[in-house]
Amino acid sequence: MPHGWLILDKPRGLGSTRAVGAVKRNLREGGYPKMKVGHGGTLDPLAEGVLPIALGEATKLAGRMLDASKVYEFTVQFGEETDTLDTEGEVVARSDHRPPIAAIEAVLEHFTGEIEQVPPVYSAVKIDGRRAYDRARAGEDVAMTTRRVTVHDLHALRERDGNGAGLESSFATSDGRPDPFDPTAPLELADSVTLVAHVSKGTYIRSLARDVARALGTVGHVTYLRRIKAGPFGQDRAISLDKLNEIGKGARLEDHLLPLEAGLDGIPAHQLDPESAQAVRQGRVLSGMPHPDGLLLAKAGSVPVALMEVTAGTAKVVRGFNIPDTAE
């Protein structure tokens, strides 16, 4: 039975729950045994990009992945704000003002670090036990509470990428257009801007786009949203739905499966002797550990045994992994 991570490049229009269902179906059709499957962080149907899928014992780490920071690339279209803050909603505000490109870069520093943010009305935040988007769709007047989030980095994408996602009014200079970094040149205005944000758990990119636009004296909404990294998993390791479907037709899952410990990037590993491995599998505490306080991955050879927390030389099991040692 495989245990590890399958990183899916989720396409626009597919919900996270349906993506998990597609993985289950392809594993079943590919002849793999029934196993637990979960995802490491919801992506809205209108968003695309990195969706970590946990298989088998890796599902015990899905909660840690939900808490991990994420990196997004997104385009803010200026001039219209919608009730959903994306292309799916109704326009609720308009502005003819277009911000100067230089002003965009200047304002971004005010949205880095710890900031106060109001989630979108159309979001999964629960209010008195009900999702905010359910209340909004029912026509209720929804009052969202401000929350504190962290934006580790926020910058403008200066050039178009290979997929054509970039600036409507590019930061790069070209023949016949003024240089935006020349103080004597006329101001170049932006119809839209593509930003890259590294954010903490709980940060809403649609709210960030709304607030950046308002700080620039206009309004805006998200027209493109792609998650390019989730925790330690980047888009370079992600596979398409076509690749996933090939697994269902007999292609090797192992060619795309990342090991369970890939979800514990940055956490040191500790090799257990057979006696200690047996003790950890029974949930017992280890003492005299030569490690600083913090988490470590206890292994028996190449087999992950448990995620453990070390305090003053004593290690306690945080998550045990039921993976047989094939060498035994």
BAFI-644551 format. One line per field, with one value per residue (C-alpha): residue in three letters; x, y, z. Coordinates in steps of 0.05 Angstrom, whole numbers. Example, Ala and Ser with C-alpha at 12.3 -4.5 7.8 and 13.67 -1.06 7.14 Angstrom:
2
resn	c(ALA:SER)
px	c(246:273)
py	c(-90:-21)
pz	c(156:143)
***
This chain:
328
resn	c(MET:PRO:HIS:GLY:TRP:LEU:ILE:LEU:ASP:LYS:PRO:ARG:GLY:LEU:GLY:SER:THR:ARG:ALA:VAL:GLY:ALA:VAL:LYS:ARG:ASN:LEU:ARG:GLU:GLY:GLY:TYR:PRO:LYS:MET:LYS:VAL:GLY:HIS:GLY:GLY:THR:LEU:ASP:PRO:LEU:ALA:GLU:GLY:VAL:LEU:PRO:ILE:ALA:LEU:GLY:GLU:ALA:THR:LYS:LEU:ALA:GLY:ARG:MET:LEU:ASP:ALA:SER:LYS:VAL:TYR:GLU:PHE:THR:VAL:GLN:PHE:GLY:GLU:GLU:THR:ASP:THR:LEU:ASP:THR:GLU:GLY:GLU:VAL:VAL:ALA:ARG:SER:ASP:HIS:ARG:PRO:PRO:ILE:ALA:ALA:ILE:GLU:ALA:VAL:LEU:GLU:HIS:PHE:THR:GLY:GLU:ILE:GLU:GLN:VAL:PRO:PRO:VAL:TYR:SER:ALA:VAL:LYS:ILE:ASP:GLY:ARG:ARG:ALA:TYR:ASP:ARG:ALA:ARG:ALA:GLY:GLU:ASP:VAL:ALA:MET:THR:THR:ARG:ARG:VAL:THR:VAL:HIS:ASP:LEU:HIS:ALA:LEU:ARG:GLU:ARG:ASP:GLY:ASN:GLY:ALA:GLY:LEU:GLU:SER:SER:PHE:ALA:THR:SER:ASP:GLY:ARG:PRO:ASP:PRO:PHE:ASP:PRO:THR:ALA:PRO:LEU:GLU:LEU:ALA:ASP:SER:VAL:THR:LEU:VAL:ALA:HIS:VAL:SER:LYS:GLY:THR:TYR:ILE:ARG:SER:LEU:ALA:ARG:ASP:VAL:ALA:ARG:ALA:LEU:GLY:THR:VAL:GLY:HIS:VAL:THR:TYR:LEU:ARG:ARG:ILE:LYS:ALA:GLY:PRO:PHE:GLY:GLN:ASP:ARG:ALA:ILE:SER:LEU:ASP:LYS:LEU:ASN:GLU:ILE:GLY:LYS:GLY:ALA:ARG:LEU:GLU:ASP:HIS:LEU:LEU:PRO:LEU:GLU:ALA:GLY:LEU:ASP:GLY:ILE:PRO:ALA:HIS:GLN:LEU:ASP:PRO:GLU:SER:ALA:GLN:ALA:VAL:ARG:GLN:GLY:ARG:VAL:LEU:SER:GLY:MET:PRO:HIS:PRO:ASP:GLY:LEU:LEU:LEU:ALA:LYS:ALA:GLY:SER:VAL:PRO:VAL:ALA:LEU:MET:GLU:VAL:THR:ALA:GLY:THR:ALA:LYS:VAL:VAL:ARG:GLY:PHE:ASN:ILE:PRO:ASP:THR:ALA:GLU)
px	c(0:30:40:60:40:13:17:-40:-40:-114:-147:-195:-267:-252:-266:-218:-268:-278:-202:-196:-251:-213:-151:-191:-224:-158:-124:-182:-181:-105:-111:-86:-117:-169:-135:-146:-140:-142:-119:-73:-110:-174:-170:-232:-261:-240:-168:-117:-50:-16:-62:-24:-61:-42:-46:-48:-10:9:-63:-41:0:-55:-72:0:-5:-69:-29:30:43:23:48:-2:2:-59:-84:-123:-166:-178:-243:-296:-307:-354:-392:-351:-286:-274:-303:-362:-399:-441:-408:-421:-374:-340:-284:-253:-188:-128:-68:2:48:98:42:27:97:97:33:51:98:38:8:67:79:20:-42:-115:-160:-235:-252:-298:-372:-371:-323:-324:-317:-370:-416:-459:-448:-465:-417:-415:-428:-492:-518:-498:-532:-595:-596:-574:-534:-468:-421:-351:-302:-232:-176:-101:-60:13:37:109:122:83:111:90:105:147:145:96:107:107:31:17:-5:22:7:-43:3:71:126:176:193:183:194:147:126:152:200:160:224:243:217:211:169:93:58:39:-27:-45:-110:-89:-29:-6:22:57:41:71:19:0:-58:-124:-104:-156:-124:-189:-191:-118:-134:-194:-154:-95:-142:-177:-110:-94:-157:-196:-232:-214:-227:-187:-189:-134:-111:-58:-26:47:69:37:83:144:109:120:87:149:128:54:21:-37:-104:-80:-22:-69:-115:-55:-46:-117:-98:-38:19:64:40:111:137:97:90:131:150:111:170:168:112:160:212:259:245:307:305:328:347:319:350:302:287:271:230:187:179:158:108:77:72:125:168:242:291:363:351:411:366:344:272:224:197:236:219:235:253:273:319:279:211:179:156:130:131:157:163:228:227:288:315:250:212:137:98:56:35:50:54:29:77:105:180:191:260:229)
py	c(0:67:121:191:253:261:334:352:413:426:458:517:494:432:434:404:350:329:328:279:238:236:210:156:134:130:91:42:34:27:-33:-1:-23:20:71:137:198:271:339:390:455:473:510:546:519:584:576:530:501:461:415:365:298:254:178:126:145:213:234:240:300:334:379:404:420:460:503:512:578:582:622:649:685:727:782:842:875:948:986:937:904:844:816:752:791:747:738:697:752:813:882:923:982:1016:1066:1101:1112:1071:1071:1091:1031:1064:1073:998:979:1034:1009:936:945:967:897:857:831:821:856:860:829:821:755:756:750:691:648:584:623:599:649:619:550:567:582:655:639:601:662:709:665:665:741:754:815:782:819:790:796:823:773:780:744:747:765:743:773:811:835:850:802:844:800:754:681:624:616:689:706:775:848:882:941:909:935:917:972:964:1006:1065:1065:1108:1080:1076:1084:1150:1206:1253:1206:1210:1165:1097:1072:999:966:905:877:807:798:741:732:686:683:649:602:638:693:707:728:758:804:823:842:883:920:934:964:1007:1032:1054:1096:1049:982:913:839:775:749:697:657:603:569:558:529:496:484:448:428:470:469:436:370:375:329:344:309:274:244:224:190:151:121:96:63:26:78:72:113:108:152:211:193:234:200:214:252:302:335:345:388:420:370:329:253:207:135:85:20:-41:-36:39:29:-22:26:84:40:25:99:100:159:161:195:219:245:285:335:406:419:413:362:304:246:178:126:52:49:81:70:130:107:170:246:262:324:332:371:374:309:271:252:239:212:265:222:148:117:47:28:-43:-51:-94:-113:-150)
pz	c(0:-20:33:11:-28:-98:-118:-166:-211:-201:-261:-257:-249:-207:-132:-81:-60:-133:-142:-83:-115:-181:-145:-109:-175:-212:-156:-155:-231:-229:-183:-119:-53:-20:24:60:14:36:13:45:35:-2:-69:-94:-160:-194:-170:-201:-181:-126:-88:-43:-40:19:12:67:130:100:115:187:165:125:184:186:112:124:173:126:89:15:-46:-97:-163:-178:-224:-199:-251:-234:-245:-218:-150:-147:-87:-91:-105:-166:-236:-211:-175:-190:-197:-134:-146:-205:-213:-274:-236:-258:-212:-236:-240:-192:-141:-141:-119:-67:-34:-30:29:70:60:84:155:203:175:192:140:131:95:35:48:-1:39:81:147:196:229:284:255:183:125:106:33:51:89:32:-20:23:19:91:109:130:177:173:231:221:230:236:182:159:89:87:19:-34:-100:-171:-227:-275:-336:-369:-355:-406:-399:-416:-345:-329:-331:-375:-371:-361:-315:-369:-418:-492:-555:-561:-487:-431:-380:-314:-274:-307:-261:-321:-362:-363:-314:-341:-314:-301:-321:-280:-243:-228:-157:-121:-47:5:60:125:138:136:87:33:-33:-57:4:-7:-79:-56:-4:-50:-102:-51:-23:-94:-97:-141:-137:-165:-165:-179:-250:-244:-183:-181:-121:-139:-72:-11:47:18:-47:-109:-177:-206:-173:-192:-243:-289:-291:-354:-316:-260:-310:-337:-268:-273:-339:-310:-306:-245:-185:-157:-213:-184:-110:-61:5:69:98:40:79:138:102:152:208:226:223:279:268:319:339:337:412:409:346:381:441:396:359:427:441:495:513:496:542:535:465:438:401:415:433:375:325:295:250:281:230:229:170:113:146:182:252:285:288:357:401:440:505:550:521:525:462:459:400:364:305:297:228:217:161:162:160:98:124:183)
***
